[in-house]
Amino acid sequence: MSVPFHYLDLRAFCYGTEDEERVDGALRTLLPEEFDIERMTSEGHHGDRIVVLSARVERADEMRHVLSRLREAGVLDVVDEELEDRLDDNNSLFVHLDKQAAAQGEVRLGEGIALRAKVEAYPATRDAALENVREVV
């Protein structure tokens, strides 16, 4: 399977009431083994600590792994139906996944994990990007 993406970015916030290892595990549900997750500490509106966990997947085999996890869970079927709404003007595809479910090893649409896929398209038009993504989903 060809991968029509430059990269996939995954991001989740770990709030003060959450266990950072569980949020890390939620991201790892989607990622290949031994993948590096970056951590950045930030501060919320009320001074509370927020850790932003993120990973950028750039190698084709690693992107295939993430896409296969989404496909197995049926997420790509829904993405295909909503593709026009999920692709922005910069040819980035957005999918939000359930962080709580991912922490338990399940992949499904929801809130808590943001996935942004930068679509390869030559020329870099929306129509070309939509066509490329449809080949994968």
C-alpha positions as CSV (number, residue, x, y, z in Angstrom):
1,M,0.0,0.0,0.0
2,S,1.4,3.4,-0.9
3,V,1.2,6.1,1.7
4,P,0.0,9.5,0.4
5,F,1.2,11.4,3.4
6,H,4.3,13.5,4.2
7,Y,3.8,12.7,7.9
8,L,1.3,11.9,10.6
9,D,1.2,13.9,13.8
10,L,-0.4,12.5,16.9
11,R,-0.9,14.6,20.0
12,A,-2.6,14.2,23.4
13,F,-2.8,16.4,26.5
14,C,-2.2,15.0,29.9
15,Y,-3.9,17.1,32.5
16,G,-3.1,17.2,36.2
17,T,-5.8,14.7,37.1
18,E,-4.6,12.1,34.6
19,D,-1.8,9.5,34.8
20,E,0.9,10.4,32.3
21,E,1.8,6.8,31.7
22,R,-1.8,6.0,30.8
23,V,-1.9,8.9,28.2
24,D,1.5,7.7,26.9
25,G,0.0,4.2,26.6
26,A,-3.0,5.6,24.8
27,L,-0.7,7.1,22.1
28,R,1.3,3.9,21.9
29,T,-1.9,2.0,21.0
30,L,-1.6,3.6,17.6
31,L,2.2,3.7,17.2
32,P,4.8,1.1,16.2
33,E,6.8,-0.5,19.0
34,E,9.7,1.5,20.5
35,F,8.4,4.8,19.0
36,D,9.7,8.0,20.7
37,I,7.0,10.2,22.2
38,E,8.0,13.8,22.9
39,R,6.9,15.6,26.0
40,M,6.4,19.3,26.6
41,T,5.2,20.8,29.8
42,S,2.8,23.7,29.7
43,E,0.6,25.6,32.1
44,G,-3.1,25.7,32.0
45,H,-5.3,28.8,32.5
46,H,-5.4,28.3,36.3
47,G,-1.8,27.5,36.6
48,D,-2.3,23.7,36.4
49,R,0.4,21.5,34.8
50,I,-0.4,20.1,31.4
51,V,2.0,17.7,29.6
52,V,1.6,17.6,25.8
53,L,2.6,14.2,24.4
54,S,3.3,14.1,20.7
55,A,4.8,11.9,18.0
56,R,5.5,12.5,14.4
57,V,5.5,9.5,12.1
58,E,7.4,10.1,8.9
59,R,8.6,6.7,7.7
60,A,6.2,4.9,5.3
61,D,6.3,1.6,7.2
62,E,5.5,3.3,10.4
63,M,2.6,5.3,8.8
64,R,1.3,2.0,7.4
65,H,1.3,0.6,11.0
66,V,-0.8,3.6,12.2
67,L,-3.2,3.3,9.2
68,S,-3.6,-0.4,9.7
69,R,-4.6,0.2,13.4
70,L,-7.2,2.7,12.1
71,R,-8.4,0.4,9.4
72,E,-8.8,-2.6,11.7
73,A,-11.0,-0.5,14.1
74,G,-13.2,0.7,11.2
75,V,-12.1,4.4,11.7
76,L,-11.1,4.8,8.1
77,D,-14.6,3.8,6.9
78,V,-16.0,6.8,8.8
79,V,-13.2,9.0,7.6
80,D,-14.0,8.1,4.0
81,E,-17.6,9.1,4.5
82,E,-16.6,12.4,6.0
83,L,-13.5,13.1,4.0
84,E,-14.6,16.4,2.6
85,D,-15.1,17.8,6.1
86,R,-11.9,16.4,7.5
87,L,-9.5,17.8,5.0
88,D,-8.6,21.5,5.5
89,D,-7.4,24.1,3.0
90,N,-3.7,23.2,3.7
91,N,-4.3,19.5,2.7
92,S,-4.2,18.3,6.2
93,L,-6.5,15.5,7.2
94,F,-7.8,15.5,10.8
95,V,-9.1,12.6,12.9
96,H,-9.9,12.7,16.6
97,L,-9.6,9.5,18.6
98,D,-10.9,8.5,22.0
99,K,-8.1,8.8,24.5
100,Q,-9.9,6.7,27.2
101,A,-10.5,3.8,24.8
102,A,-7.0,4.0,23.5
103,A,-5.6,3.7,27.0
104,Q,-7.4,0.4,27.2
105,G,-6.0,-0.7,23.8
106,E,-9.1,0.1,21.7
107,V,-9.1,2.5,18.7
108,R,-12.2,4.5,18.0
109,L,-13.3,8.0,17.1
110,G,-13.8,10.3,20.0
111,E,-11.9,13.0,21.8
112,G,-8.5,13.2,23.4
113,I,-6.0,12.2,20.7
114,A,-5.6,14.4,17.7
115,L,-4.2,12.9,14.5
116,R,-3.2,15.3,11.7
117,A,-2.0,13.7,8.4
118,K,-0.3,16.0,5.9
119,V,-1.4,14.8,2.5
120,E,1.0,14.6,-0.4
121,A,-0.6,16.1,-3.5
122,Y,1.0,17.2,-6.8
123,P,-0.2,19.7,-7.7
124,A,-1.1,20.7,-4.1
125,T,-4.8,21.1,-4.8
126,R,-7.6,20.0,-2.6
127,D,-9.0,17.7,-5.4
128,A,-5.6,16.0,-5.8
129,A,-5.3,15.6,-2.0
130,L,-8.8,14.1,-1.8
131,E,-8.1,11.7,-4.6
132,N,-4.8,10.6,-2.9
133,V,-6.5,10.0,0.5
134,R,-9.4,8.1,-1.1
135,E,-6.9,5.5,-2.3
136,V,-5.9,4.7,1.3
137,V,-9.2,4.9,3.1
